[in-house]
Amino acid sequence: MRRSLTILYNLSGALAAFCILSITLLVFAQVCLNLVDKLAVLFAGQAIGLTIPSYSDFTGFLLAASTFLGLAYTLRAGGHIRVTLVTGLLGDLARRRVETLVLAVALAMVAYGTVYMGLLVAESHEFGDRTSGMVSLPLWIVQMPVAVGLVVLTIALLDELTCALMGQPASYEGKGENLLNE
């Protein structure tokens, strides 16, 4: 089971990285097209008008997808900002109890958001909502990576809470402080 969960978290992180790479490539391509337009003005006196239709919309969609798909991977890697000012002053038992409580509250909040994001995706599909812009896409396609990312984060939080209840250390324990050194 642990291996399957690790694969799920890594796959979600890889998809997030792919979305960021796609953003980079789209913006780079549009910058190159802008450069060709500037050169056309310089040499021919008139712009060609080259553009990737709705590229700014696509980069926004990809940014949302990368953000939510990367949440579970980032949690497991210790990349989320954690304020340990209070828990650092607590004893081991009290710290574990607070950590367990925080994980339970986080799980409840994320599960709530996951359910309602799933309902939003279903509603967008049912009513045939579409994105605005030059290239119009079904809205549920754009919303789906956000919902999937929330599902994976819910699973990761449930995983962490289960480990905490069993007395095991959190996967992110001690990683956040050294994240930039790796």
N, C-alpha and C positions, 0 to 999 in steps of 0.2 A: 504493500500500500504506500509506503514511504517513497519508493522509487517512482510510482505513478504520480504522486503529488508533486514530487520534484520535477518530473518531466512536464507536468501541467504548468507549474510556475515558470519554468525555463522557456517553455513554448510561448507563454503569454508575454514574457519579457522580450523574446526574440521578435514577436509580432510588433511589439511597441518599438523596438529598434528599427524594424523594417519601415514602419510608418515615419519615423524621424528621417531615415534615409530617403524615403519618397518625397518628403517635404523639401529636403535639401536639393534633390534632383529637379523637382518642379521649379523651385525658385531659381536655381542655376540656369535652367533652360529658359525661363522667362527673362532673366538678366541678359543672356546671350541674344535672345530675340530683340530686346531693347537696344542692345549694342548694334545689331544689324540695322535696326531702324535709324539709329543716330548716324551710322555710316552712310546709309542711303540718303539721308538729308544732306550730309556733308558733300557727297559726290554727285547725287542726282537732283538735289534741291527739294526732294519730296520724300516723306516717310512712306514705307510700305504698309505699315499698320499690322505688324506681326504680333500676335498674342496667343497665349494658351487660354482658350475660353474657360472662364470660371476658375482659373488657377488659384486665386486667393480663397475662394470657397473650398476648393479641394484641400488646400493646405490647412485651413481651419478644421475641416472634418478629420484630417489625418492627425492634427495636433490633439484633438479631443480623444481620438482612438488611441494614440500613443500614451496619453496621460492615464487613461483608465486601464488599458491593457498592461501597463507597467506597474500598477499599484501593488499587486501581490508579490511580484518579483522584488520590488524595492523594499517591501515589508520584510521579506525573508533575508534580504541582503543587509538589513539594518540601515537603509538609506533614508527612511523617514525621520524627520526631526522629532526628537524626543526630549522633553524637558525632565531631567532627572534630578533637579535641585532638591525636591522633597524626598523622592524615593532613595536618593543617595544617603540621606540622613537616617533612614529607617534600618532596623535590623533585618536579617535575612528572612525570617518568617513574615514579618509585617510587609516587607517589600514584595514578597511573592503574593501575598493576599491582595495588596493594592494592584499589582500587575494583573492578577486574575480578574479583579473587578473591572479594571480599565479594558481588558480584552473582552469581557462580557458586554460592557456598555458599547464598545466599538462594534462588536458583532451585531448587537441589536440594531444599532443605527445603520450600519451598512446593509444588513439584511432588509431593513425597511426600505432603504433607497433602491436596493436591487429589485424588490417586488414591484415598486412603483415605476421603475425604469422599464421593467418587463411589460407592465401594463401600458406604458406609453408607446413602446415599440408595437405592441399588438393593436393599439388604437390607431396608430399611424398607418399600419398595414390595412386595417379594416376600412378606414376612411379614404385610403389612397392618397394620403398627404404627400406632397412633393416639396423639394427644396426650391428656393427662388434662385434666380441667376440665369446666366446664358445656357448652362447645361443643367437641366432639371433632373434630379434623381428621386426615386422613391425615398421618403424620409426614413422609413424603417431600416433601410440599408445603412444609412448614415448613423442611426442611433444604435444599431446592433453591436458594434464594437464596444460602446460604452456599457451596454447591458452585460455583455460577455465579460468585460473587465471587472464589473461589479460582482458578477457571479464568482469569478476566480478569487477576488479579494474576500468574499464571504467565506469561501472554502478555506482560504489561507487563515483567516481569523478563527474559524472553527477549529482548524488544525492546531493553531497556537494555543487556543483556550483549552483544548483537550490535553495538550502536552503540559500546560500549566496546572491543570487539575490533577494530573498524574505525578506532579512534582518534578517534571523535567524542565530544564532551562529553556528559555525562548530561543528560537533559531537566530534571532537578531541580537541576542545578548552579547555585548562587547564588540560588535561589529561596527557600529556607527562611529565610534571614536577613531577607528583606523581605516575608514572607507576610502579616504583620499590617499592613503599610503599604499594601497594595493595596486 
